[in-house]
Amino acid sequence: MTDVEILNIAGKALLLAAKLAAPMLITALVIGFAVSLLQALTQVQDSTLAFVPKIIAVGIALLICGNWMISELVNFTKELFTLVPMLLGQG
């Protein structure tokens, strides 16, 4: 297996990690922005007010996207297992 193939696998792994993290990160970003806007409008500055809605929203996003995330991980793992003979020099 050459350096290019290893870098290709690493790039796919990084892209998969970004795809899997995106639903939670975008949800936390949107909820955080909405809560910050609400705090600015009402002048209520409570740190727990920003934390609790984000945790709840990220949990809901994880419940909604969890099945897709697991299937993406399983597909990537199957793809890596098909490359094992090539890694060992038997492919």
Short mmCIF file of the C-alpha atoms (twelve columns), coordinates in Angstrom:
data_MODEL
# 
_entry.id   MODEL 
# 
loop_
_atom_site.group_PDB 
_atom_site.id 
_atom_site.type_symbol 
_atom_site.label_atom_id 
_atom_site.label_alt_id 
_atom_site.label_comp_id 
_atom_site.label_asym_id 
_atom_site.label_seq_id 
_atom_site.Cartn_x 
_atom_site.Cartn_y 
_atom_site.Cartn_z 
_atom_site.pdbx_PDB_model_num 
ATOM 1  C CA . MET A 1  0.000   0.000   0.000  1 
ATOM 2  C CA . THR A 2  1.439   3.341   -1.028 1 
ATOM 3  C CA . ASP A 3  1.536   6.653   0.784  1 
ATOM 4  C CA . VAL A 4  -1.122  8.043   -1.541 1 
ATOM 5  C CA . GLU A 5  -3.568  5.281   -0.628 1 
ATOM 6  C CA . ILE A 6  -2.952  5.813   3.087  1 
ATOM 7  C CA . LEU A 7  -3.515  9.552   2.705  1 
ATOM 8  C CA . ASN A 8  -6.696  8.804   0.766  1 
ATOM 9  C CA . ILE A 9  -8.006  6.651   3.640  1 
ATOM 10 C CA . ALA A 10 -7.052  9.310   6.183  1 
ATOM 11 C CA . GLY A 11 -8.836  11.966  4.115  1 
ATOM 12 C CA . LYS A 12 -11.960 9.815   3.935  1 
ATOM 13 C CA . ALA A 13 -11.810 9.297   7.712  1 
ATOM 14 C CA . LEU A 14 -11.527 13.050  8.346  1 
ATOM 15 C CA . LEU A 15 -14.393 13.768  5.961  1 
ATOM 16 C CA . LEU A 16 -16.525 11.141  7.692  1 
ATOM 17 C CA . ALA A 17 -15.723 12.640  11.098 1 
ATOM 18 C CA . ALA A 18 -16.777 16.078  9.844  1 
ATOM 19 C CA . LYS A 19 -20.000 14.670  8.357  1 
ATOM 20 C CA . LEU A 20 -20.851 12.866  11.589 1 
ATOM 21 C CA . ALA A 21 -20.150 15.878  13.800 1 
ATOM 22 C CA . ALA A 22 -22.002 18.374  11.597 1 
ATOM 23 C CA . PRO A 23 -25.592 17.748  12.796 1 
ATOM 24 C CA . MET A 24 -24.675 18.252  16.458 1 
ATOM 25 C CA . LEU A 25 -22.403 21.227  15.806 1 
ATOM 26 C CA . ILE A 26 -24.902 23.018  13.575 1 
ATOM 27 C CA . THR A 27 -27.697 22.372  16.078 1 
ATOM 28 C CA . ALA A 28 -25.606 23.735  18.944 1 
ATOM 29 C CA . LEU A 29 -24.646 26.761  16.831 1 
ATOM 30 C CA . VAL A 30 -28.243 27.607  15.904 1 
ATOM 31 C CA . ILE A 31 -29.596 27.098  19.429 1 
ATOM 32 C CA . GLY A 32 -26.691 29.036  20.927 1 
ATOM 33 C CA . PHE A 33 -27.314 31.929  18.563 1 
ATOM 34 C CA . ALA A 34 -31.055 31.937  19.321 1 
ATOM 35 C CA . VAL A 35 -30.485 31.861  23.092 1 
ATOM 36 C CA . SER A 36 -27.846 34.613  22.844 1 
ATOM 37 C CA . LEU A 37 -30.232 36.740  20.821 1 
ATOM 38 C CA . LEU A 38 -32.970 36.132  23.401 1 
ATOM 39 C CA . GLN A 39 -30.588 37.041  26.221 1 
ATOM 40 C CA . ALA A 40 -29.549 40.219  24.444 1 
ATOM 41 C CA . LEU A 41 -33.156 41.248  23.849 1 
ATOM 42 C CA . THR A 42 -34.313 40.548  27.410 1 
ATOM 43 C CA . GLN A 43 -31.022 41.488  29.131 1 
ATOM 44 C CA . VAL A 44 -31.115 38.244  31.120 1 
ATOM 45 C CA . GLN A 45 -27.532 37.052  31.561 1 
ATOM 46 C CA . ASP A 46 -27.703 33.571  33.054 1 
ATOM 47 C CA . SER A 47 -25.081 31.009  32.024 1 
ATOM 48 C CA . THR A 48 -27.369 28.003  32.542 1 
ATOM 49 C CA . LEU A 49 -29.902 29.532  30.163 1 
ATOM 50 C CA . ALA A 50 -27.418 29.048  27.327 1 
ATOM 51 C CA . PHE A 51 -26.270 25.581  28.397 1 
ATOM 52 C CA . VAL A 52 -29.458 23.603  29.010 1 
ATOM 53 C CA . PRO A 53 -31.230 24.265  25.663 1 
ATOM 54 C CA . LYS A 54 -28.072 23.332  23.763 1 
ATOM 55 C CA . ILE A 55 -27.759 20.014  25.605 1 
ATOM 56 C CA . ILE A 56 -31.414 19.183  24.952 1 
ATOM 57 C CA . ALA A 57 -31.201 20.175  21.268 1 
ATOM 58 C CA . VAL A 58 -27.993 18.218  20.687 1 
ATOM 59 C CA . GLY A 59 -29.572 15.169  22.339 1 
ATOM 60 C CA . ILE A 60 -32.585 15.449  20.030 1 
ATOM 61 C CA . ALA A 61 -30.289 15.860  17.005 1 
ATOM 62 C CA . LEU A 62 -28.391 12.753  18.096 1 
ATOM 63 C CA . LEU A 63 -31.640 10.788  18.377 1 
ATOM 64 C CA . ILE A 64 -32.742 11.932  14.923 1 
ATOM 65 C CA . CYS A 65 -29.408 11.433  13.152 1 
ATOM 66 C CA . GLY A 66 -28.088 8.479   15.178 1 
ATOM 67 C CA . ASN A 67 -29.269 5.803   12.753 1 
ATOM 68 C CA . TRP A 68 -27.685 7.576   9.797  1 
ATOM 69 C CA . MET A 69 -24.449 8.104   11.741 1 
ATOM 70 C CA . ILE A 70 -24.146 4.435   12.652 1 
ATOM 71 C CA . SER A 71 -24.849 3.325   9.084  1 
ATOM 72 C CA . GLU A 72 -22.148 5.681   7.780  1 
ATOM 73 C CA . LEU A 73 -19.661 4.302   10.308 1 
ATOM 74 C CA . VAL A 74 -20.552 0.703   9.440  1 
ATOM 75 C CA . ASN A 75 -20.164 1.388   5.702  1 
ATOM 76 C CA . PHE A 76 -16.761 3.008   6.262  1 
ATOM 77 C CA . THR A 77 -15.646 0.102   8.446  1 
ATOM 78 C CA . LYS A 78 -16.749 -2.422  5.813  1 
ATOM 79 C CA . GLU A 79 -14.794 -0.466  3.212  1 
ATOM 80 C CA . LEU A 80 -11.700 -0.590  5.420  1 
ATOM 81 C CA . PHE A 81 -12.091 -4.331  5.972  1 
ATOM 82 C CA . THR A 82 -12.117 -4.863  2.208  1 
ATOM 83 C CA . LEU A 83 -8.760  -3.075  2.084  1 
ATOM 84 C CA . VAL A 84 -7.109  -5.357  4.698  1 
ATOM 85 C CA . PRO A 85 -5.708  -7.834  2.134  1 
ATOM 86 C CA . MET A 86 -4.129  -4.906  0.266  1 
ATOM 87 C CA . LEU A 87 -2.654  -3.607  3.524  1 
ATOM 88 C CA . LEU A 88 -1.070  -6.974  4.198  1 
ATOM 89 C CA . GLY A 89 0.327   -7.184  0.683  1 
ATOM 90 C CA . GLN A 90 -1.903  -10.061 -0.383 1 
ATOM 91 C CA . GLY A 91 -4.239  -8.069  -2.640 1 
# 
